[in-house]
Amino acid sequence: MSVQLLTYLFVGLSFALYIGIAIWSKAQSTNDFYVAGKGVHPVANGMATAADWMSAASFLSMAGLIAFLGKDGSVYLMGWTGGYVLLALLLAPYLRKFGKFTVPDFIGERYYSSFARKVAVLCLIFISFTYIAGQMRGVGIVFSRFLEVDIETGVIVGMAIVFFYAVLGGMKGITYTQVAQYCVLIFAYLVPAIFISILMTGNAIPQIGFGSTLVDSSTFLLDKLDQVTLELGFTEYTKNVKSNIDIFCITAALMFGTAGLPHVIVRFFTVPSVGDARKSAGYALIFIALLYTTAPAVSAFARMNLIDSIQDQSYSTAPKWFKNWEEIGLIAWQDKNDDGAIRYSSGNALEGTKPKYSENRGKHGERLLENNPNQDNSNEVYIDRDIIVLANPEIAQLPGWVIALVAAGGLAAALSTAAGLLLVISSSISHDLLKKTYMPHITERLELKYARISAAIAIGIAGVFGIYPPAFVAQVVAFAFGLAAATFFPALFLGIFYKRLNKEGAIAGMLGGLIFTATYIIYFKFINPSLNVEEYWLMSISPEGIGSIGMLINFVLAITISSLTKQPPKEVYDMVDMIRKPS
């Protein structure tokens, strides 16, 4: 059976499973739609949380970033896993005891202000749509390569699946769908990693193979990778390039952003008790660790195999995987020295950031590019970082069923997070803006209807982001984490542990953090990307790490303005005491 047929089979079966779960767990009330009736078992919630959190960025893009950045890519591992510990210890149990539906609900009540609630909804929508752009791009990449449809069609199919189980089942449907998606994605991630670890190092445990010697050699994998990358003009794989302050700030932005992500926080509202919230956080850490401890090994294996597979290879005899990915524009070759051989080295192959194909082919059969080649360096190959995990089984020549399994896993990772994000968007609009602000007298049935309409509209907007993505997956997601760190984390943390914080301080802090961080990112990434280099950054901090400075601005504004304005009413002090008092 061909890889394409196997992919259709695997993806079709997984989609049928997700739709079946959605029908079985259809939401009957707003309680079901928003928080799954608060009856999810901690183990199931741990799996759902892991799937919700391990998005296309974790599954598809993180290993690609580490493969190309080397040691610098470890900031994503440290930031995302460390942030989950902060969330489990500092926020999750207290927010669960508060017992409301959404993060804006907590902020609106804690800061006794409908305007604070509106600001929280604004921040939530800004963060969630930034985040969801990466997920829908991941969906498009998987569909375009393995199901041989264009990215636009792939995104539309993904939207239709998410629409079905998110709109129909709400949080109840999404929770149990995410349990299934976790099982699919973790199996799809580990199986090829184990295969490739055995082939390259003779060790079946990727985490150990990562630090082992190569088969039939006394050379360690990482030593060999250092040597090869250095010969090709890259920095050694195990050496940092980023400045220490940028590494620190990116890690901090990812950590505190994780702790402030609304679609992850809401998962702790779905369990029966505070104790179950703590337990589900512990289970989620175990489930997350299975993938995150494997990612560095996958990255090293992929980079080594990639170089061995294409370097100095005649294009006419290039491996099939190279030409497959070339057809959809995620790999490109520009023959600069007219020798017909693929030469991969450091530097940008093209003047443009991404390849644009003409209808013609060159004399070697290559896809001609409209972009002018960058003659400042000898690199002839453009590689999109998001393809590394998906292409890895093909590069290593693994069986077709493994390639199909990875495609199904990539879709599971992207769709699980997309569904969680869409739900928090729809619930913030229907519950926080309509029910709690503009239409307080609507019935529960009408609120549920508006929640489903909001989810449908959000899915349409998410699809546009997927078709016209602003950057590659993990980069977009890193921006979302930075925005969450600069807006939600200080408001939530201080709301629990600093009674004196009032509505004026919280609102000023959230707006200040949002405006500063968003402006910095938009300027360097979209308005003036030519200046996106360390010499122009504030204190050498990249846009990926600026959320940590935005967070500090939020803290300073919130505490300073609170100290200069009227203290909160007594009932707010009582509320904070109640949240912090052990059950």
C-alpha positions in Angstrom: 0.0 0.0 0.0 1.4 3.4 -0.9 2.3 6.1 1.6 -0.5 8.3 0.4 -3.1 5.5 0.8 -1.8 4.7 4.3 -1.9 8.4 5.2 -5.5 8.6 4.0 -6.3 5.5 6.1 -4.6 6.7 9.3 -5.9 10.2 9.1 -9.4 9.1 8.1 -9.6 6.7 11.1 -8.3 9.3 13.5 -10.8 11.9 12.2 -13.7 9.3 12.5 -12.6 8.7 16.1 -12.7 12.4 16.9 -16.1 12.9 15.3 -17.5 9.9 17.1 -16.3 11.2 20.4 -17.8 14.6 19.7 -21.2 13.0 18.9 -21.0 10.9 22.1 -20.1 13.8 24.3 -22.3 16.5 22.9 -22.7 19.5 25.3 -26.2 19.9 26.7 -25.6 23.0 28.8 -23.3 25.9 29.2 -21.6 24.0 32.1 -20.8 21.2 29.6 -19.8 23.6 26.9 -17.4 25.8 29.0 -15.9 23.4 31.6 -17.1 19.8 30.6 -19.5 19.7 33.6 -16.4 19.9 36.0 -16.4 16.1 36.0 -13.3 15.0 34.1 -11.0 12.5 35.8 -7.5 13.8 36.6 -5.7 11.3 34.4 -8.0 12.1 31.4 -7.6 15.8 32.2 -3.8 15.3 32.3 -3.8 13.8 28.8 -6.2 16.4 27.5 -4.0 19.2 29.0 -0.9 17.7 27.4 -2.6 17.5 24.0 -4.0 21.0 24.4 -0.6 22.4 25.3 1.6 20.3 22.9 0.6 22.0 19.8 1.9 22.0 16.2 4.8 24.0 17.6 5.8 21.2 20.0 5.2 18.3 17.5 6.2 19.9 14.2 8.3 22.9 14.7 10.2 22.6 18.0 12.5 19.8 16.8 13.1 21.8 13.6 14.1 24.8 15.6 16.5 22.8 17.7 17.8 21.0 14.6 18.8 24.3 13.0 19.6 26.4 16.0 21.4 23.7 18.0 22.0 24.5 21.6 20.2 27.8 21.3 17.0 25.9 20.6 17.0 24.6 24.1 15.3 27.8 25.3 12.0 26.3 24.0 12.5 23.1 26.0 13.4 25.0 29.2 10.7 27.7 28.8 7.7 25.5 27.9 8.4 22.8 30.5 9.4 25.2 33.2 6.3 27.3 32.7 4.1 24.3 33.2 5.6 23.9 36.7 4.8 27.5 37.5 1.3 27.1 36.3 0.8 23.9 38.4 2.2 25.5 41.6 1.2 29.1 41.4 -2.1 29.4 39.5 -4.0 26.2 38.7 -5.3 25.2 42.2 -6.3 28.7 43.2 -8.2 29.4 39.9 -9.9 26.0 40.2 -11.1 26.9 43.7 -12.4 30.2 42.4 -14.6 28.0 40.3 -15.6 30.3 37.4 -15.6 29.5 33.6 -12.9 31.6 32.1 -9.8 33.7 32.8 -11.6 37.0 32.0 -14.3 35.8 34.4 -11.6 35.7 37.2 -10.2 39.1 36.2 -13.6 40.7 36.0 -14.6 39.4 39.5 -11.2 39.9 41.2 -10.9 43.4 39.9 -14.6 44.3 40.3 -14.7 45.9 36.9 -16.5 45.2 33.6 -13.8 47.2 31.9 -11.1 44.9 33.3 -13.1 42.0 32.0 -13.2 43.6 28.5 -9.4 44.3 28.6 -8.9 40.6 29.5 -11.1 39.5 26.6 -9.1 41.8 24.3 -5.8 40.2 25.5 -7.2 36.7 25.2 -8.4 37.2 21.6 -5.1 38.8 20.6 -3.1 36.0 22.2 -5.3 33.2 20.9 -5.4 34.3 17.3 -1.7 34.8 17.3 -1.3 31.2 18.7 -3.9 29.7 16.4 -2.1 31.0 13.3 0.7 28.5 14.0 -1.7 25.6 14.4 -3.6 26.1 11.2 -0.3 26.5 9.3 0.7 23.1 10.7 -2.5 21.6 9.5 -1.9 23.0 6.0 1.7 21.7 5.9 0.6 18.1 6.7 -2.3 18.1 4.3 -0.3 19.6 1.4 2.5 17.1 1.6 0.9 13.8 2.6 -2.6 14.1 1.1 -1.3 15.9 -2.0 -3.7 18.9 -1.7 -2.8 22.5 -1.6 -2.3 24.2 1.7 -5.6 26.2 1.4 -7.6 23.0 0.9 -5.8 21.4 3.8 -6.6 24.3 6.1 -10.3 24.2 5.1 -10.6 20.4 5.8 -8.9 21.0 9.2 -11.4 23.8 9.9 -14.3 21.6 9.1 -13.2 18.9 11.5 -12.5 21.3 14.4 -15.8 23.0 13.7 -17.7 19.7 14.1 -16.3 18.7 17.5 -15.7 22.2 19.0 -19.1 23.6 18.1 -21.0 20.5 18.8 -19.3 19.2 21.9 -17.7 22.3 23.5 -15.3 21.7 26.3 -16.8 18.3 27.0 -16.3 17.1 23.4 -12.9 18.8 23.1 -11.6 17.2 26.4 -12.3 13.6 25.4 -11.2 14.2 21.8 -7.9 15.6 23.1 -7.4 12.4 25.1 -7.6 10.5 21.9 -5.4 13.0 20.1 -2.7 12.8 22.8 -2.5 9.0 22.3 -2.2 9.5 18.6 0.4 12.3 18.7 2.7 10.7 21.4 2.7 7.3 19.6 3.4 9.1 16.3 6.3 11.0 17.8 8.0 8.1 19.7 7.8 5.4 17.1 10.0 7.0 14.4 12.3 8.3 17.1 12.9 4.8 18.4 13.3 3.5 14.8 15.9 6.1 13.9 17.7 5.8 17.3 18.2 2.1 16.6 19.4 2.7 13.1 21.9 5.4 14.0 23.2 4.4 17.5 21.9 0.9 18.1 20.0 2.1 21.1 16.2 1.8 21.3 15.8 4.6 23.8 16.2 8.0 21.9 17.1 9.9 25.0 20.1 7.6 25.5 20.9 7.3 21.8 21.2 11.1 21.7 24.4 10.8 23.8 25.7 7.6 22.3 28.2 6.7 19.7 27.2 6.1 16.1 26.7 2.5 14.8 30.0 1.0 13.6 32.0 4.0 14.9 33.6 5.2 18.1 32.5 8.8 17.4 29.6 10.2 19.5 26.6 11.5 17.6 27.0 15.1 18.9 30.7 15.2 18.2 30.1 14.1 14.6 27.3 16.7 14.3 29.6 19.4 15.6 32.3 18.5 13.1 29.9 18.3 10.1 28.1 21.6 10.9 31.4 23.4 11.4 32.7 22.1 8.1 29.6 23.5 6.4 30.1 27.0 7.8 27.5 26.7 10.6 28.2 27.3 14.3 28.9 24.1 16.2 25.7 22.3 17.1 26.4 22.3 20.8 27.5 25.9 21.0 25.4 29.0 21.8 25.1 31.9 19.4 22.5 34.0 21.2 23.5 36.3 23.9 23.0 35.2 27.5 20.4 38.0 28.2 18.4 37.0 25.1 18.5 33.3 26.2 17.3 34.3 29.6 14.5 36.6 28.3 13.2 34.1 25.8 13.1 31.3 28.4 11.4 33.6 30.9 8.8 34.8 28.3 8.0 31.2 27.4 7.8 30.1 31.1 5.6 32.9 32.3 3.6 32.9 29.1 2.9 29.2 29.6 1.6 30.0 33.1 -0.7 32.7 31.6 -2.1 30.9 28.6 -5.9 30.9 28.9 -6.6 27.8 26.9 -4.3 25.8 29.3 -5.6 27.4 32.5 -9.2 26.6 31.6 -8.4 22.9 31.6 -8.1 23.1 35.4 -11.7 24.3 35.7 -12.9 20.9 34.3 -12.0 18.7 37.2 -14.2 18.1 40.3 -12.0 19.6 43.0 -8.8 21.5 43.8 -7.0 18.3 44.7 -7.9 16.9 41.3 -6.5 20.1 39.7 -3.1 19.4 41.3 -3.2 15.7 40.4 -4.1 16.5 36.7 -1.2 18.9 36.6 1.2 16.2 37.8 -0.2 13.7 35.2 0.1 16.3 32.5 3.8 16.9 33.3 4.5 13.1 32.9 2.7 13.0 29.6 4.4 16.1 28.3 7.9 14.8 29.4 7.5 11.8 27.1 7.7 14.1 24.1 9.9 16.9 25.4 12.7 14.6 26.5 12.6 12.9 23.1 12.7 16.2 21.1 16.5 16.9 21.4 17.3 13.4 20.1 14.8 13.8 17.2 16.5 17.1 16.3 20.0 15.7 16.2 19.0 12.6 14.3 17.1 14.8 11.7 20.0 17.2 11.2 22.5 14.5 10.7 20.4 12.5 8.3 19.4 15.6 6.4 23.1 16.6 5.7 24.1 13.0 4.8 21.1 12.6 2.5 21.6 15.7 0.3 25.1 17.1 0.6 27.0 17.0 -2.7 24.2 14.8 -4.2 23.5 15.3 -7.9 20.1 16.8 -8.3 19.2 14.3 -11.0 19.6 11.5 -8.4 18.4 13.5 -5.4 16.3 11.4 -2.9 12.6 11.3 -3.5 11.7 13.0 -0.3 13.6 16.1 -1.4 11.6 16.5 -4.6 8.3 15.7 -2.8 8.8 18.6 -0.4 10.2 20.8 -3.2 6.9 20.4 -5.1 5.0 22.2 -2.3 7.6 24.9 -1.8 9.0 23.9 1.6 12.4 23.0 0.2 14.1 24.7 -2.7 17.4 24.3 -4.6 19.1 27.1 -6.6 22.2 25.9 -8.6 24.6 28.8 -8.1 27.8 27.3 -9.5 26.1 25.3 -12.4 27.6 21.9 -11.4 24.2 20.1 -11.0 25.0 19.2 -7.4 23.2 20.1 -4.2 25.4 22.2 -2.0 24.1 22.9 1.5 26.0 25.3 3.8 25.3 28.3 6.1 23.5 31.4 4.9 20.3 32.2 3.0 20.1 30.6 -0.4 17.6 33.2 -1.7 17.2 36.9 -1.5 13.5 36.4 -0.5 12.6 34.7 2.7 10.6 32.0 1.0 10.7 30.4 -2.5 8.3 31.5 -5.2 8.2 29.1 -8.1 7.8 29.9 -11.8 6.0 27.5 -14.2 9.3 26.5 -15.8 12.0 24.0 -14.9 15.8 24.4 -15.2 18.2 22.3 -17.2 18.7 19.8 -14.3 14.9 19.5 -13.9 14.8 21.7 -10.8 11.9 24.0 -10.1 13.0 27.5 -11.2 12.5 30.3 -8.7 11.3 33.8 -9.2 13.5 34.9 -6.3 17.0 36.0 -7.1 19.6 33.7 -5.6 21.6 35.3 -2.8 25.2 35.4 -4.1 26.7 36.5 -0.8 27.2 32.9 0.2 27.4 29.5 -1.4 24.4 27.9 0.2 22.1 26.5 -2.5 19.3 25.0 -0.4 16.3 26.6 1.3 14.6 24.4 4.0 11.5 25.3 5.9 12.1 24.5 9.5 8.6 23.2 10.1 9.1 20.1 7.9 11.9 18.4 10.0 9.7 16.1 12.1 7.4 15.2 9.1 10.2 14.6 6.7 12.4 12.7 9.2 10.9 9.3 8.6 11.2 9.8 4.8 14.8 10.9 5.1 15.6 7.9 7.3 13.8 5.6 4.8 11.4 4.2 7.4 8.4 2.1 6.4 5.4 3.8 4.8 3.1 3.2 7.8 5.5 5.2 10.1 5.4 8.1 7.7 1.5 8.0 7.6 1.5 7.7 11.4 3.6 10.9 11.8 1.2 12.7 9.5 -1.8 11.7 11.7 0.2 12.7 14.8 1.0 16.2 13.4 -2.7 16.8 12.6 -3.7 15.6 16.1 -1.2 18.0 17.7 -2.4 21.0 15.6 -6.1 20.3 15.8 -6.1 19.6 19.6 -4.6 23.0 20.4 -6.7 24.8 17.8 -9.8 23.4 19.3 -8.8 24.6 22.8 -8.0 28.0 21.6 -11.3 28.3 19.6 -13.2 27.4 22.7 -11.7 30.0 25.0 -12.3 32.6 22.3 -16.0 31.6 21.9 -16.5 31.3 25.7 -14.9 34.7 26.3 -17.3 36.3 23.8 -20.5 34.5 24.7 -19.9 34.4 28.5 -17.7 37.4 29.4 -18.8 39.9 26.8 -22.5 39.0 26.3 -23.7 37.2 29.4 -21.6 39.1 31.9 -21.5 42.5 30.3 -23.9 43.5 27.5 -26.7 40.9 27.7 -26.9 39.8 31.4 -30.5 38.6 31.1 -30.1 36.1 28.2 -31.1 32.5 28.9 -28.6 29.6 29.2 -30.0 28.2 25.9 -29.4 31.5 24.1 -25.9 31.8 25.7 -25.0 28.3 24.4 -26.2 29.3 20.9 -24.1 32.4 20.9 -21.1 30.4 22.1 -21.5 28.1 19.1 -21.9 31.0 16.7 -18.7 32.6 18.2 -16.8 29.4 17.8 -17.9 29.1 14.1 -16.8 32.7 13.4 -13.5 32.2 15.2 -12.8 29.0 13.1 -13.3 31.1 9.9 -10.8 33.7 11.1 -8.3 31.0 12.2 -8.5 29.5 8.7 -7.5 32.8 7.1 -4.4 32.9 9.4 -3.6 29.3 8.4 -3.7 30.2 4.7 -1.8 33.5 5.1 0.6 32.7 8.1 2.7 35.5 9.5 5.8 33.3 10.2 6.8 29.7 10.8 4.9 27.7 13.5 7.1 27.9 16.6 8.0 31.5 16.0 4.4 32.5 15.9 3.7 30.5 19.0 6.6 32.1 20.8 5.0 35.5 20.2 1.8 34.3 21.7 3.6 33.1 24.8 5.3 36.5 25.1 2.0 38.3 24.9 0.5 36.0 27.5 3.5 36.6 29.8 3.1 40.4 29.4 -0.6 40.5 30.0 -2.2 37.6 31.9 0.5 36.2 34.2 1.0 39.4 36.3 -2.8 40.0 36.6 -3.4 36.4 37.7 -0.4 36.1 40.0 -1.0 39.4 41.7 -4.7 38.8 41.9 -4.0 35.7 44.0 -1.0 36.8 46.1 -1.3 40.6 46.3 -4.6 41.7 47.9 -3.9 45.4 47.5 -3.9 45.3 43.7 -7.0 47.2 42.5 -8.8 47.5 39.1 -6.8 50.6 38.0 -3.5 48.9 38.5 -4.6 45.6 36.8 -6.0 47.4 33.8 -3.0 49.7 33.4 -0.6 46.7 33.7 -2.4 44.6 31.2 -2.7 47.4 28.6 0.9 48.5 29.1 2.3 45.0 28.8 0.1 44.3 25.7 0.9 47.5 23.9 4.7 47.4 24.6 5.1 43.8 23.6 2.8 43.8 20.6 4.4 47.0 19.3 8.0 45.6 19.6 7.1 42.4 17.9 5.1 44.0 15.1 7.8 46.6 14.4 10.7 44.2 14.1 8.9 41.3 12.5 6.5 42.9 10.1 7.0 46.7 9.8 10.8 46.8 9.6 12.2 43.2 9.5 15.5 44.4 8.0 16.3 45.8 11.5 15.5 42.5 13.2 19.1 42.0 14.3 20.7 42.2 17.7 22.4 45.6 17.3 18.9 47.2 16.9 17.1 45.3 19.7 16.4 46.8 23.1 19.2 45.5 25.4 20.0 42.8 22.8 16.6 41.1 23.5 14.9 39.6 20.4 11.1 39.8 19.7 10.8 36.2 20.9 12.0 37.3 24.4 10.6 40.8 24.7 7.5 39.4 26.5 9.6 39.1 29.7 10.2 42.9 29.6 6.5 43.5 28.9 5.8 41.4 32.0 8.0 43.5 34.2 6.4 46.7 32.8 3.0 45.1 33.7 4.2 44.4 37.3 5.6 47.8 37.8 2.5 49.7 36.4 0.1 47.5 38.3 1.8 47.8 41.7 2.6 51.5 41.3 -0.8 52.6 40.2 -2.5 50.4 42.8 -0.5 52.0 45.5 -1.5 55.5 44.3 -5.2 54.8 44.0 -8.1 53.6 46.1 -7.7 50.1 47.6 -10.1 47.3 46.6 -13.4 46.8 48.5 -13.5 44.5 51.5 -15.3 41.7 49.5 -12.3 41.5 47.2 -10.0 40.9 50.3 -12.5 38.2 51.4 -12.5 36.6 48.0 -8.7 36.4 47.9 -8.6 34.9 51.4 -11.2 32.3 50.3 -9.1 31.4 47.2 -5.9 31.0 49.2 -7.4 29.1 52.1 -6.8 25.4 52.0 -9.9 23.3 51.5 
